């Protein structure tokens, strides 16, 4: 049963869960077949969980233990059910104090933080970033990791960085040298080029006027300690090495195509 569910989720995560901003979200194992059927027929604007009560945490697109041994079950439960859900709840609390902004998409909120009322801007930046980044991060991983990209994304990586191995080395170095907490990214810049960058805390490359290098995400890697400390302690390098085994390259390719389009 688990294998069949994973196969379905793999298919849906590649084909059914792309949004306008390049953000992909997948329905989770815990949600069961009803969510998968609903997701298959969802429109572009419906794939990010949203109700009248506000933004909703997206279920994981695989079982909590599906990414082992790269990422352990205990970490995934803590990361998703506590940290991610916490960001989601705090984002909704902040927006409750700015009702005129409650109807905006997460991309609209983060893409123009200067327009958000100063009284809640910091909370929207931190928690909205946490919501966006993690919603993307879950889909960037799969128990069926293929090892490396192919097609247009592979060609673009070779053109931009020399080879996949050189890209992997540069991306890993970017992630390893993030000071404190933050994220490493592969993005498509406004001029259509691939770039490797990083952001502190829960900032994201879609934050115009905030991100050092702006662009649309293709690959995202969480290097906050809560993403790896239970298994890898303070050895971030071991986490980074293991993470490459679960990268969802088909999803990255979809995001790349969407960003270029």
C-alpha positions in Angstrom: 0.0 0.0 0.0 2.8 2.4 0.9 4.6 1.7 -2.4 1.5 2.5 -4.5 0.8 5.7 -2.5 4.4 6.8 -3.1 4.1 6.2 -6.8 0.9 8.3 -6.9 2.5 11.0 -4.9 5.6 11.0 -7.1 3.4 11.4 -10.2 1.3 14.2 -8.6 4.3 16.1 -7.3 5.8 16.3 -10.7 2.6 17.1 -12.7 -0.2 18.4 -10.6 1.2 20.9 -8.1 2.7 23.8 -9.8 1.6 27.4 -9.0 2.1 30.7 -10.9 5.1 31.8 -8.8 6.9 28.5 -9.4 5.9 27.2 -6.0 4.9 23.5 -5.8 2.9 21.9 -3.1 1.9 18.3 -2.8 -0.9 16.5 -0.8 0.3 14.2 2.0 0.1 10.6 2.8 -1.8 11.3 5.9 -4.5 13.1 3.9 -5.4 9.9 2.1 -6.9 9.3 -1.4 -9.5 12.0 -1.1 -6.9 14.8 -1.0 -5.1 13.2 -3.9 -8.3 13.2 -6.0 -9.0 16.8 -5.0 -5.5 17.8 -5.9 -5.6 16.2 -9.3 -8.5 18.4 -10.3 -7.3 21.6 -8.5 -6.7 24.7 -10.4 -3.4 26.6 -10.3 -4.7 29.0 -7.6 -5.9 26.2 -5.3 -2.9 24.0 -4.8 -1.6 26.0 -1.8 -3.7 25.0 1.1 -6.0 28.0 1.9 -9.3 28.3 3.6 -11.4 31.1 5.0 -9.4 30.7 8.2 -6.2 31.5 6.3 -3.1 29.6 5.0 -3.0 26.0 5.9 0.1 23.7 6.3 0.5 21.4 3.3 0.8 17.7 4.3 4.0 16.0 3.5 4.0 14.3 0.0 5.4 11.1 1.5 5.5 9.2 4.8 7.5 10.7 7.6 10.1 8.0 7.4 10.2 7.9 3.6 13.5 9.9 3.3 15.5 7.7 5.6 18.4 7.2 6.0 19.1 10.7 4.6 16.5 12.4 6.9 15.1 10.6 9.8 11.4 10.2 10.8 11.8 12.1 14.1 13.3 15.1 12.3 10.5 15.2 9.7 7.8 15.0 12.3 9.4 17.8 14.3 10.2 19.9 11.3 6.8 19.6 9.6 4.4 19.3 12.5 6.0 21.8 14.9 8.2 24.3 13.0 6.3 24.5 9.8 2.8 24.5 11.4 4.1 27.1 13.8 5.1 29.4 10.9 1.7 28.9 9.3 -0.2 29.7 12.5 1.9 32.8 13.2 1.5 34.1 9.7 -2.3 33.8 10.0 -2.1 35.6 13.4 -0.2 38.5 11.8 -2.6 38.8 8.9 -5.5 38.9 11.3 -4.2 42.3 12.3 -4.0 43.4 8.7 -7.3 42.3 7.2 -6.8 44.2 3.9 -3.9 41.8 3.1 -5.6 38.5 4.0 -6.7 37.9 0.5 -3.3 38.2 -1.1 -1.3 35.1 -2.1 1.9 34.3 -0.3 3.9 35.4 -3.4 2.1 38.8 -3.4 2.8 39.3 0.3 6.4 38.3 0.2 7.1 40.0 -3.2 6.1 43.4 -1.9 6.9 43.5 1.8 7.2 47.3 1.8 3.4 47.4 1.2 2.6 45.3 4.3 1.8 47.4 7.3 4.9 48.1 9.4 3.1 46.7 12.5 3.0 43.2 11.1 5.7 43.4 8.4 8.4 41.6 10.4 6.0 38.8 11.4 4.9 38.4 7.8 8.5 38.4 6.6 9.6 35.8 9.1 6.6 33.5 9.2 5.4 34.0 5.7 8.9 33.2 4.5 8.9 30.1 6.7 5.6 29.1 5.2 6.6 29.6 1.6 10.1 28.1 2.0 9.0 25.0 3.8 6.0 24.4 1.5 8.5 24.4 -1.4 11.1 22.4 0.5 8.9 19.4 1.1 8.4 18.9 -2.6 12.1 19.3 -3.3 12.7 15.9 -1.8 11.5 12.4 -2.7 12.2 8.9 -1.6 12.8 8.1 -5.3 15.8 10.5 -5.8 17.3 10.1 -9.3 20.8 11.4 -8.4 21.0 14.2 -11.0 18.8 16.2 -13.4 18.3 15.6 -17.1 16.8 17.5 -20.0 16.7 21.3 -20.1 17.6 21.8 -16.5 20.7 19.6 -16.8 21.8 21.5 -19.9 21.3 24.8 -18.2 23.3 23.7 -15.2 26.2 22.6 -17.4 26.1 25.9 -19.3 25.9 28.0 -16.1 28.3 26.1 -13.8 30.5 24.0 -16.1 29.1 20.6 -15.1 26.8 19.0 -12.6 29.6 18.1 -10.3 30.8 21.7 -10.3 27.3 22.9 -9.6 26.9 20.4 -6.8 30.2 21.6 -5.3 29.3 25.3 -5.5 25.7 24.7 -4.1 27.1 22.6 -1.2 29.6 25.3 -0.4 26.9 27.9 -0.4 24.8 25.9 2.0 27.8 25.0 4.2 28.8 28.6 4.6 25.4 30.1 5.6 26.1 31.7 8.9 23.7 30.6 11.6 20.3 29.8 10.1 19.1 30.2 6.5 18.6 28.6 3.1 20.6 27.8 0.0 18.9 28.2 -3.4 19.2 27.5 -7.1 17.1 30.2 -8.8 16.2 31.7 -12.2 17.1 35.4 -12.0 15.0 38.1 -13.7 17.3 37.9 -16.8 16.6 34.2 -17.2 19.9 32.9 -15.8 20.5 30.2 -13.2 22.2 31.4 -10.0 23.2 29.9 -6.7 22.4 32.1 -3.7 21.5 32.0 0.0 19.2 33.8 2.3 19.3 34.3 6.1 16.6 33.2 8.4 13.4 32.6 6.5 14.0 35.1 3.8 13.4 34.0 0.2 14.6 35.1 -3.2 11.1 36.2 -4.2 11.4 39.1 -1.6 11.9 42.1 -3.9 14.1 44.7 -2.3 15.1 42.3 0.5 16.9 39.4 -1.2 20.5 40.0 -2.2 19.9 38.0 -5.4 16.3 37.9 -6.5 14.7 35.2 -8.6 12.3 32.2 -8.8 13.3 29.1 -6.9 14.3 25.9 -8.7 15.9 24.2 -5.7 15.7 25.0 -2.0 17.7 23.6 0.9 16.9 24.3 4.5 20.1 24.7 6.6 18.4 25.7 9.9 19.6 23.3 12.6 16.1 22.0 13.2 16.3 20.5 9.7 19.2 18.1 10.7 20.3 18.4 14.3 18.5 15.3 15.7 20.4 13.0 13.3 23.5 14.9 12.4 24.1 17.1 15.5 26.3 20.0 14.6 27.9 18.3 11.5 26.0 20.2 8.8 28.4 18.8 6.1 27.0 15.2 6.7 23.4 16.5 6.3 24.3 18.2 3.1 26.0 15.1 1.7 23.0 12.9 2.5 20.5 15.4 1.2 21.6 15.0 -2.4 20.3 11.4 -2.4 16.7 12.6 -1.9 16.6 15.6 -4.2 13.5 15.6 -6.4 15.0 16.5 -9.7 11.8 16.1 -11.8 10.2 18.7 -9.6 13.2 21.0 -9.9 12.9 20.6 -13.7 9.2 21.6 -13.6 10.0 24.6 -11.5 12.8 25.6 -13.9 10.5 25.3 -16.9 7.8 27.3 -15.1 10.3 30.0 -14.1 11.6 30.3 -17.7 8.2 30.3 -19.1 
